[in-house]
Amino acid sequence: MNSDMNSKVRIMNIKIKKVMDMMIYTLVYYLSVKIHRPLKSLFSSSARLSASPDLFFDIIIPVYKVNRRMLRHTLQSVKRQRYQNWQAILIDANVDRSYLDPLYKRYEQDKRFTILHLDENKGISGNTNIGLTHISGQYVVFVDQDDLLDLNALQIIAHTIIKHDNPDLLYTDEDKIIGYTGLHLTPHFKPDWNPELLLSRNYITHLAIYKRELIQRTGILSSECDGSQDYDYVLRASEKAGSIIHIPQVLYHWRIHRLSSARKSTVKTYTVEAGRLALERCYTRRNINVVIACDPYYPGLYHTLYQDDAALKISLILLPDSSLTQEHVFRLLDHGAAGASEIIIPDHFFNDEQKILIEKRYQKSGATVLWDSYAQDRSTADQYNHLAAKASCDLFLFMSAGLRPESPEWMQKLANEAIRDKAGFVAPLITGNENKIQGPALAVDRNRGVMYLFNNADADDYGYFARMKSIQDVTAFTDGCLMIRRSIFYEINQFSQSDASTMIITALQGNSHGYKNILVPQVRMKLENSEPGIEEKKQPKKEALAVLPGADDLIYQHDPYYPSVFSKNGQFAFSWNRVYRQFIS
């Protein structure tokens, strides 16, 4: 009874928070965008970016069975752009378009609007492809018929293109707007380019801007993926893109109405299946045999099931800490550690009798037990590196014995991600008391220091735009459970010589070598000691990072995967003053 009541109270609190966030966000949006920004532009000579004949945008807008008032608002948002060097290409596939003719006549007076009238509806991809045959600019922007562009959208995009020397692909943040009310909600502040996250869900959606040459290399949109044709296209284009830039500003407003997928993905259930097909085709192009499962509770979130497990052998390296006991070592074997070919254990934690028992248990599973002796007064990094020197397999799995695996085939799931191209460290989600997340993913930047992502959040929640359920790139990890390829471990010069932040600096070293640190939330570990954090006494500090030789070059000004609008607690909670500053920037 009490449990049901607590659950209802929790759900009610979540709903109240969502309403409060919507009201605060709308207020912040109007204060910054509708009041502060226009006033700033009046007194700033640099507020308007002059149009350049060398930078021209084609805005593609497929039109089919649209509400006239909504289309008018969309076209108004295009016409009012402060950056003037563009053309809008409307592709109308309506059988009866008489109700739109008065609107078209008005906008055809502006030579920047080209309206193509089709004899038949070829679907959203087919209609869009016809529009692409009429492009003449350097960049292509796709806009839905019922959504809105921010007044400064093209101006900010043009400025970013010039600043970043003509990137192949750009994307912006977005929010939703309720009908004609003017109420803005659910802002999606996105990470910088995160290819692993894109394989879990289409986090890019709106607004995507493609260089014309990239369009030519990618080809036309696929009608087979209608409904998620944008997902299919960005997956294909990203495989051919040289540079991909995220513009961290809300420049697109996705309108919520009765038939829009902005309201609820299940309004258009076919879009989920189309997205699954797009993702399957992506893996097929990469010669990876998978089955894609749709998340039952979060439409548009996908889980990849590998059909061909990684064939590389695994060395399980147990880290020296207080949890390294015979009981814990046996329990690891019962929970899947038998998947390792060898296990390396610090020997000074066990007497001879215990060693014999451990060896017998693991030999039955076919694993070889190797004991390692080292000077206990060595640094943490030296101890870890000494243990690794004993390992001979292609994959190293550094793990605290105080973790209890809770996911079936957990070791193989980590291995499947660790062998991916450009994969550095790979880690599971770690939970503690009351199923609260305790690590190991970190965000790191100069402004906010070191932040535990999803810190103390309920592990069963989906989090901000399903980030807690999505495989994704993160900046760094702390202690706990990390897998990495042997070759990469030595390429990045092993573990960094720092007791305070060994794992963090080593993960940052991987970033500097072009490798990605990948969080795999589908694999969970339970922290047995039920304390908040794996090694709370070793909680990394910003100062500890700064004093390390060469660390300055490893630390980002802004963490690429944890947007600057969020607070320092790592929980993806809005810092409203940061949101305001982003809007007026």
TORROVO-101884 format. One line per 2 residues: number of its first residue (from 1); their letters; for each residue x, z, y of C-alpha. Coordinates in steps of 0.1 Angstrom, whole numbers, plus 5000, padded with zeros to 4 digits. Example, Ala and Ser with C-alpha at 12.3 -4.5 7.8 and 13.67 -1.06 7.14 Angstrom:
<rs>
1) AS) 5123 5078 4955; 5137 5071 4989
</rs>
This chain:
<rs>
1) MN) 5000 5000 5000; 5028 5010 5024
3) SD) 5048 4980 5014; 5019 4956 5022
5) MN) 5014 4974 5055; 5051 4971 5064
7) SK) 5050 4934 5055; 5020 4928 5077
9) VR) 5036 4947 5106; 5068 4927 5101
11) IM) 5049 4894 5102; 5030 4905 5133
13) NI) 5062 4914 5150; 5077 4880 5142
15) KI) 5046 4863 5157; 5047 4884 5188
17) KK) 5084 4876 5193; 5077 4839 5189
19) VM) 5050 4840 5216; 5073 4861 5239
21) DM) 5102 4836 5233; 5079 4807 5241
23) MI) 5068 4823 5274; 5103 4833 5284
25) YT) 5117 4799 5275; 5090 4781 5295
27) LV) 5097 4803 5325; 5135 4798 5322
29) YY) 5130 4760 5317; 5108 4757 5349
31) LS) 5130 4779 5370; 5161 4760 5361
33) VK) 5150 4724 5355; 5120 4722 5379
35) IH) 5133 4743 5408; 5170 4751 5406
37) RP) 5182 4717 5395; 5163 4696 5421
39) LK) 5175 4720 5449; 5210 4716 5437
41) SL) 5208 4678 5437; 5196 4679 5474
43) FS) 5229 4696 5485; 5253 4680 5460
45) SS) 5267 4646 5467; 5278 4643 5431
47) AR) 5244 4651 5416; 5235 4614 5412
49) LS) 5258 4594 5390; 5259 4559 5403
51) AS) 5249 4531 5379; 5277 4510 5365
53) PD) 5272 4474 5355; 5294 4482 5325
55) LF) 5272 4509 5311; 5237 4497 5303
57) FD) 5211 4514 5281; 5185 4497 5259
59) II) 5155 4521 5253; 5136 4512 5221
61) IP) 5100 4523 5220; 5078 4512 5190
63) VY) 5041 4514 5198; 5013 4517 5173
65) KV) 4979 4535 5175; 4991 4557 5204
67) NR) 4970 4577 5229; 4972 4557 5262
69) RM) 4977 4588 5283; 5006 4599 5261
71) LR) 5022 4565 5263; 5018 4565 5300
73) HT) 5036 4599 5302; 5064 4585 5280
75) LQ) 5069 4554 5302; 5068 4576 5333
77) SV) 5096 4597 5319; 5116 4566 5314
79) KR) 5108 4549 5348; 5117 4581 5367
81) QR) 5152 4584 5352; 5178 4591 5379
83) YQ) 5202 4567 5362; 5188 4533 5369
85) NW) 5208 4509 5347; 5186 4504 5317
87) QA) 5158 4483 5301; 5129 4496 5280
89) IL) 5118 4474 5251; 5083 4482 5238
91) ID) 5073 4468 5205; 5035 4468 5202
93) AN) 5021 4463 5167; 4985 4472 5174
95) VD) 4958 4448 5162; 4936 4457 5192
97) RS) 4958 4465 5222; 4931 4459 5248
99) YL) 4929 4496 5257; 4966 4494 5266
101) DP) 4966 4462 5286; 4959 4479 5320
103) LY) 4989 4501 5313; 5011 4472 5303
105) KR) 5002 4451 5333; 5013 4480 5356
107) YE) 5047 4484 5339; 5054 4447 5334
109) QD) 5057 4445 5372; 5090 4464 5367
111) KR) 5114 4438 5352; 5132 4466 5334
113) FT) 5102 4469 5310; 5100 4442 5282
115) IL) 5068 4444 5261; 5068 4425 5228
117) HL) 5034 4419 5212; 5036 4415 5174
119) DE) 5010 4396 5153; 5012 4422 5125
121) NK) 5025 4458 5120; 5057 4457 5101
123) GI) 5060 4495 5099; 5081 4516 5123
125) SG) 5114 4503 5109; 5104 4467 5109
127) NT) 5090 4469 5144; 5121 4487 5157
129) NI) 5143 4461 5141; 5125 4434 5161
131) GL) 5133 4454 5193; 5170 4456 5183
133) TH) 5172 4418 5184; 5165 4420 5222
135) IS) 5192 4445 5232; 5218 4435 5257
137) GQ) 5234 4468 5267; 5263 4489 5255
139) YV) 5241 4518 5241; 5208 4520 5223
141) VF) 5184 4549 5227; 5154 4554 5204
143) VD) 5124 4571 5219; 5090 4579 5202
145) QD) 5059 4566 5219; 5044 4600 5226
147) DL) 5075 4620 5237; 5093 4626 5270
149) LD) 5128 4621 5283; 5143 4647 5307
151) LN) 5146 4633 5342; 5184 4635 5340
153) AL) 5187 4624 5304; 5204 4590 5310
155) QI) 5224 4603 5339; 5239 4631 5317
157) IA) 5244 4608 5288; 5262 4582 5310
159) HT) 5285 4609 5324; 5293 4621 5288
161) II) 5300 4585 5276; 5325 4580 5305
163) KH) 5341 4614 5300; 5346 4609 5262
165) DN) 5358 4573 5264; 5328 4555 5249
167) PD) 5320 4574 5217; 5302 4556 5189
169) LL) 5273 4581 5186; 5259 4609 5208
171) YT) 5231 4633 5203; 5214 4659 5225
173) DE) 5194 4692 5222; 5157 4690 5223
175) DK) 5125 4712 5226; 5088 4708 5220
177) II) 5060 4705 5245; 5024 4714 5238
179) GY) 5001 4684 5245; 4996 4681 5282
181) TG) 5000 4718 5290; 5036 4718 5302
183) LH) 5044 4747 5279; 5078 4742 5264
185) LT) 5088 4760 5231; 5111 4760 5201
187) PH) 5143 4747 5218; 5167 4734 5193
189) FK) 5202 4742 5205; 5223 4722 5180
191) PD) 5258 4727 5167; 5285 4701 5174
193) WN) 5290 4674 5148; 5283 4692 5115
195) PE) 5283 4667 5086; 5275 4693 5059
197) LL) 5245 4705 5078; 5233 4669 5081
199) LS) 5232 4667 5043; 5208 4696 5042
201) RN) 5184 4685 5069; 5182 4660 5098
203) YI) 5193 4684 5125; 5201 4655 5149
205) TH) 5166 4639 5152; 5161 4635 5190
207) LA) 5178 4623 5211; 5203 4600 5193
209) IY) 5223 4574 5213; 5241 4546 5194
211) KR) 5269 4523 5206; 5259 4487 5202
213) EL) 5289 4480 5180; 5279 4508 5157
215) IQ) 5244 4493 5155; 5260 4460 5144
217) RT) 5282 4477 5118; 5253 4498 5105
219) GI) 5227 4471 5103; 5190 4473 5106
221) LS) 5167 4502 5098; 5153 4505 5063
223) SE) 5116 4501 5058; 5119 4520 5025
225) CD) 5126 4551 5045; 5097 4548 5070
227) GS) 5088 4582 5081; 5124 4594 5080
229) QD) 5140 4562 5091; 5159 4580 5118
231) YD) 5174 4603 5091; 5185 4574 5070
233) YV) 5199 4556 5100; 5220 4585 5113
235) LR) 5234 4591 5078; 5244 4555 5075
237) AS) 5257 4552 5111; 5277 4585 5109
239) EK) 5296 4570 5079; 5308 4542 5101
241) AG) 5312 4561 5134; 5346 4569 5148
243) SI) 5336 4595 5173; 5304 4616 5174
245) IH) 5297 4637 5205; 5271 4664 5209
247) IP) 5256 4669 5244; 5246 4706 5245
249) QV) 5216 4701 5269; 5178 4698 5262
251) LY) 5172 4661 5272; 5143 4653 5250
253) HW) 5108 4668 5247; 5090 4663 5214
255) RI) 5053 4664 5220; 5031 4686 5198
257) HR) 4996 4671 5192; 4972 4668 5163
259) LS) 4990 4640 5144; 5026 4646 5154
261) SA) 5052 4659 5129; 5064 4681 5158
263) RK) 5033 4702 5152; 5039 4705 5115
265) ST) 5059 4684 5090; 5031 4685 5065
267) VK) 5009 4665 5090; 5030 4636 5077
269) TY) 5039 4646 5042; 5054 4612 5034
271) TV) 5082 4619 5059; 5096 4646 5035
273) EA) 5097 4622 5006; 5112 4595 5028
275) GR) 5139 4620 5039; 5147 4628 5003
277) LA) 5151 4591 4995; 5174 4587 5025
279) LE) 5196 4615 5013; 5197 4602 4977
281) RC) 5208 4568 4990; 5235 4585 5011
283) YT) 5250 4601 4980; 5247 4569 4960
285) RR) 5268 4551 4987; 5294 4578 4982
287) NI) 5293 4575 4944; 5282 4610 4939
289) NV) 5255 4616 4912; 5229 4641 4925
291) VI) 5193 4650 4924; 5177 4660 4958
293) AC) 5152 4688 4957; 5128 4694 4986
295) DP) 5125 4730 4998; 5090 4742 4989
297) YY) 5087 4764 5021; 5106 4744 5047
299) PG) 5096 4707 5049; 5126 4686 5058
301) LY) 5151 4710 5042; 5168 4695 5011
303) HT) 5190 4711 4983; 5216 4690 4965
305) LY) 5219 4694 4927; 5251 4679 4915
307) QD) 5247 4662 4881; 5285 4658 4874
309) DA) 5302 4692 4877; 5337 4693 4892
311) AL) 5362 4689 4863; 5390 4708 4880
313) KI) 5401 4741 4865; 5397 4773 4884
315) SL) 5421 4802 4890; 5402 4834 4897
317) IL) 5424 4856 4919; 5412 4892 4923
319) LP) 5421 4907 4957; 5437 4942 4959
321) DS) 5411 4966 4972; 5393 4998 4963
323) SL) 5367 4979 4942; 5392 4967 4917
325) TQ) 5382 4988 4887; 5378 4980 4850
327) EH) 5341 4983 4853; 5339 4957 4881
329) VF) 5363 4933 4863; 5341 4935 4831
331) RL) 5310 4930 4852; 5324 4898 4868
333) LD) 5329 4884 4833; 5292 4892 4825
335) HG) 5282 4873 4857; 5300 4840 4852
337) AA) 5337 4847 4857; 5342 4831 4823
339) GA) 5340 4798 4841; 5376 4804 4853
341) SE) 5405 4791 4832; 5427 4820 4843
343) II) 5424 4853 4861; 5451 4868 4882
345) IP) 5449 4906 4886; 5472 4931 4906
347) DH) 5485 4953 4878; 5491 4985 4896
349) FF) 5453 4992 4896; 5453 4996 4858
351) ND) 5471 5015 4831; 5483 4998 4799
353) EQ) 5452 5007 4779; 5429 4992 4805
355) KI) 5450 4961 4806; 5446 4956 4769
357) LI) 5408 4960 4770; 5405 4935 4799
359) EK) 5427 4909 4782; 5407 4911 4750
361) RY) 5374 4907 4769; 5386 4877 4788
363) QK) 5404 4860 4759; 5371 4858 4741
365) SG) 5358 4836 4769; 5389 4814 4767
367) AT) 5404 4826 4800; 5440 4836 4803
369) VL) 5447 4869 4821; 5479 4871 4842
371) WD) 5491 4904 4857; 5510 4904 4890
373) SY) 5533 4931 4903; 5543 4932 4940
375) AQ) 5556 4957 4965; 5526 4976 4977
377) DR) 5540 4980 5012; 5538 4943 5018
379) ST) 5514 4929 5043; 5480 4918 5032
381) AD) 5490 4881 5036; 5521 4886 5014
383) QY) 5501 4903 4987; 5475 4875 4986
385) NH) 5502 4848 4986; 5521 4866 4959
387) LA) 5490 4866 4937; 5484 4829 4945
389) AK) 5519 4821 4933; 5509 4831 4898
391) AS) 5480 4807 4897; 5484 4773 4882
393) CD) 5449 4756 4884; 5437 4730 4909
395) LF) 5411 4754 4925; 5419 4789 4938
397) LF) 5391 4814 4940; 5401 4845 4960
399) MS) 5375 4873 4953; 5369 4909 4957
401) AG) 5359 4926 4924; 5333 4946 4944
403) LR) 5310 4916 4947; 5283 4909 4921
405) PE) 5273 4873 4917; 5236 4868 4919
407) SP) 5233 4830 4915; 5235 4812 4882
409) EW) 5264 4789 4878; 5278 4802 4911
411) MQ) 5314 4793 4904; 5306 4757 4896
413) KL) 5284 4754 4927; 5313 4765 4948
415) AN) 5337 4742 4930; 5313 4712 4936
417) EA) 5316 4718 4973; 5353 4726 4973
419) IR) 5362 4692 4958; 5344 4673 4986
421) DK) 5363 4652 5010; 5379 4673 5038
423) AG) 5366 4706 5023; 5389 4735 5031
425) FV) 5376 4770 5023; 5342 4773 5006
427) AP) 5323 4806 5006; 5289 4820 4994
429) LI) 5265 4842 5014; 5273 4880 5010
431) TG) 5245 4906 5011; 5246 4944 5013
433) NE) 5220 4971 5016; 5183 4960 5017
435) NK) 5193 4924 5011; 5209 4922 5046
437) IQ) 5236 4896 5052; 5271 4910 5056
439) GP) 5292 4879 5058; 5315 4861 5054
441) AL) 5308 4833 5079; 5322 4837 5114
443) AV) 5320 4821 5147; 5351 4824 5169
445) DR) 5357 4815 5205; 5375 4827 5236
447) NR) 5343 4837 5255; 5326 4858 5228
449) GV) 5354 4868 5204; 5347 4870 5167
451) MY) 5310 4870 5156; 5295 4875 5121
453) LF) 5269 4848 5116; 5235 4859 5105
455) NN) 5247 4895 5107; 5222 4920 5092
457) AD) 5195 4893 5089; 5172 4894 5058
459) AD) 5188 4870 5033; 5154 4857 5022
461) DY) 5146 4845 5057; 5153 4809 5068
463) GY) 5167 4818 5102; 5170 4795 5132
465) FA) 5161 4760 5121; 5168 4769 5085
467) RM) 5205 4776 5092; 5205 4805 5067
469) KS) 5194 4782 5039; 5215 4752 5048
471) IQ) 5250 4743 5035; 5270 4739 5067
473) DV) 5304 4738 5084; 5314 4771 5100
475) TA) 5345 4779 5120; 5360 4807 5098
477) FT) 5355 4833 5071; 5364 4869 5066
479) DG) 5374 4886 5033; 5351 4885 5002
481) CL) 5349 4853 4982; 5367 4821 4991
483) MI) 5375 4790 4971; 5400 4763 4981
485) RR) 5419 4735 4965; 5455 4745 4955
487) SI) 5470 4715 4973; 5452 4723 5006
489) FY) 5461 4760 5004; 5498 4751 5004
491) EI) 5493 4723 5030; 5480 4748 5055
493) NQ) 5509 4772 5048; 5491 4798 5027
495) FS) 5476 4830 5042; 5486 4838 5078
497) QS) 5509 4868 5084; 5484 4891 5100
499) DA) 5468 4922 5084; 5441 4923 5110
501) ST) 5427 4888 5104; 5445 4871 5076
503) MI) 5415 4851 5064; 5403 4842 5098
505) IT) 5436 4827 5110; 5441 4809 5077
507) AL) 5406 4793 5080; 5415 4783 5116
509) QG) 5447 4768 5103; 5426 4747 5080
511) NS) 5405 4735 5109; 5437 4724 5127
513) HG) 5447 4704 5097; 5413 4685 5097
515) YK) 5397 4705 5069; 5362 4720 5070
517) NI) 5351 4756 5061; 5318 4753 5042
519) LV) 5292 4780 5038; 5271 4776 5007
521) PQ) 5240 4799 5011; 5226 4789 4977
523) VR) 5253 4810 4962; 5249 4847 4968
525) MK) 5271 4877 4962; 5259 4913 4964
527) LE) 5283 4938 4980; 5283 4967 4955
529) NS) 5297 4994 4978; 5267 4989 5000
531) EP) 5287 4994 5032; 5282 4972 5062
533) GI) 5309 4945 5058; 5335 4938 5032
535) EE) 5363 4954 5050; 5348 4971 5080
537) KK) 5381 4988 5089; 5396 4953 5092
539) QP) 5369 4940 5115; 5387 4913 5134
541) KK) 5392 4916 5171; 5396 4889 5198
543) EA) 5428 4906 5209; 5443 4904 5174
545) LA) 5438 4866 5174; 5453 4861 5208
547) VL) 5487 4878 5201; 5495 4857 5169
549) PG) 5521 4830 5173; 5503 4797 5178
551) AD) 5469 4813 5176; 5460 4801 5211
553) DL) 5459 4765 5199; 5436 4775 5170
555) IY) 5408 4793 5190; 5380 4772 5205
557) QH) 5368 4777 5240; 5332 4775 5226
559) DP) 5326 4778 5189; 5314 4743 5178
561) YY) 5288 4755 5153; 5274 4785 5172
563) PS) 5261 4772 5205; 5270 4791 5237
565) VF) 5234 4799 5245; 5233 4825 5217
567) SK) 5244 4861 5220; 5275 4877 5206
569) NG) 5257 4894 5177; 5258 4862 5156
571) QF) 5220 4863 5149; 5211 4831 5169
573) AF) 5193 4852 5194; 5189 4837 5228
575) SW) 5210 4850 5257; 5186 4839 5284
577) NR) 5211 4839 5312; 5233 4815 5291
579) VY) 5202 4793 5285; 5196 4792 5322
581) RQ) 5232 4784 5330; 5231 4755 5305
583) FI) 5200 4740 5321; 5215 4740 5356
585) S) 5249 4728 5345
</rs>
